[in-house]
Amino acid sequence: MSDPQPQAGAAAGVELLKFPHPYQAAVTVASDVDNASYSRFTAIHALLTGGDVIRPGTPEWQTLGLAESSAWYDAAAGGVRGLGLDFADSFFLIGDDVTLGMFREESPRRFREDTSDGHDAAEAIRGWIKRGQIDAFHAFLHYRRERVLPLLEWFYRWCKAEHVAQPSVWINHSLGVTPTGLAPSALRPNRAIRMTRHLARATIGPLFGRPRRPLRQALVWYEGARPGSPYYINDVLAANGLRYVWINADDVFEDRIALPERKFGDRSSILDLVTLDDGVRYFRFDRCYGRGGGPATAGLCLRQSADTIDTSCLFTAENLDRLCREQGTCILFTHWTLARSFPVSDETIGHFDLVRKYRDAGRIWVAPTSKLLEWTRLRTFLDYAAREEAGRLAIDVRGVNDPIAGRAALAPDDCPGLAFRVPAATKDVAVSFGGRPLDAQRVRRQGDTVWLVP
């Protein structure tokens, strides 16, 4: 049986637009939470996603490495104001020696709630999830199913009890240390090539400050979705709302602002389909970043140095204009909680401030990764019909019909900003959902564009 395809409106000239009105493009950040501490997580979110003034002497100010000589210092406000961008982050359910998590291994048979910088990391992560600052898993490191399962089941019970969204996004961590990752065996890279790269890194890596890795890391592959593996955990993830995965297999694009798209029927989309070894299907997505001429061996974070690059250098006026022209989507790949991302430079703040300006101008939609991907799914597989009816154009949104979950109804609140381009000569437009007319106050029109408001 072939996958269901999106159905366009029957009336000639009706076009479903790609992004919520009035935006022409979309930007988000999907950051790996590697090397995170309470202080670094709090500070980077205060700067990029918060809206309060960060004042001299505060922990956030000190962690960010800000100075009153910064171009972003506002003397009248008495500090540097957060940019208020609607981004979210990933998290580790189980932390390690260099990264905070909800839990930490205390002994081979016992976990405890994690702490970081003198703070209760588990309570902090719960708060960040409640506030929408976290929407993605970043794998379960090297822990086997019998160790992960009780913690994961507890986590899902907590989500349901607190009425918070269960993470719908999965971002694979580094292959060599994360057998719990999700990926089909069919995408396993050639072992001979991997061994060659591993030996090359062992030979020249130390010359560039990159440590040698154990030989076993050249041979492992993600096993979180392979039934029978001691690391298998995907059945629980799939049953609890996981929908989108970044696999870490030829899905990163350097110095490219708009992600590649594929066709589903007559619509293009950044989503792809992937079937894992246990038969579970997910939507797969790519990420992109700016290198800006930085060293080939540099780490991807938010600082330009001899061994790191500021991946946000992708955000230039030229690139953002191109993104709008192409009606594209950018999912930035970075590690903004890495110690090497700090201190944050004026140039880095400027890159994100430029995104803010395009957002405020109504050109680029900024949203958390999960929200952007969910919108993309709904838009890609939206089933709607349009017809002339009693002298007006009637658009009926029948629901969403995607190749994984199948058909489901939609409510207007599921897709605020949903927009259509209609023939300019059309006089009246009515919108319904599942045959139920929408209040005229929730349908707006300007020129040939019709959109929904909350």
QUIURMO-V144289 format. One line per field, one symbol per residue. ss: DSSP state (A for helix, B for strand, O for the rest). burial: 1 if it has 16 or more other ideal C-beta (glycine too) atoms within 10 Angstrom, else 0. A space follows every 10 residues. Layout:
ss=???
burial=???
//
This chain:
ss=OOOOOOBOOO OOOOBBOOOO OOOOBBBBBB BOOOOOOAAA AAAAAAAAOO OOBBBOOOAA AAAAOOOOOO OOOBOOOOBB BOOOOOOOBB BOOBOOOOOO OOBBBBBOOB BBBOBBOOBB AAAAAAAAAA OOOBBBBOOO OOOOAAAAAA AAAAAAAAAA AAOOOOOOBB BOOOAAAOOO OOOOAAAOOO AAAAAAAAAA AAAAAAAAOO OOOOAAAAOO OOOOOOOOOO OOOAAAAAAO OOOBBBOOOO OBBBOOOOOO OBBBOOBBBO OBBBBOOOOO BBBBOOBBBO OOOOOOOOBB BBOOOOOBBB AAAAOOAAAA AAAAAOOOBB BBBBOOOOAA AOOOOAAAAA AAAAAAAAAA OOOBBBOOAA AAAAAAAAAA OBBBBBBBBO OBBBBBBBBB BBOOOBBBOO OAAAOOOOBB BOOOOOOOBB BBBOOBBOOA AABBBBOOBB BBOO
burial=0001110110 1001111111 1011111111 1111111111 1111111111 0011000001 1011010001 0110000011 1110101111 1111110011 1111100000 1001110000 1101110110 0111111111 1111101100 1100110010 0000011111 1110111111 1111001000 0001000100 1100000000 0000000101 1111110010 1111001101 0111111110 1010011110 1001001011 1101011101 0111111111 1001000111 1111000111 1111110011 0011001111 1111111100 1101100110 1111100110 0011111111 1111111111 1111110000 0011111111 1110000001 0101101111 0100010011 1110000100 0010000001 1100
//
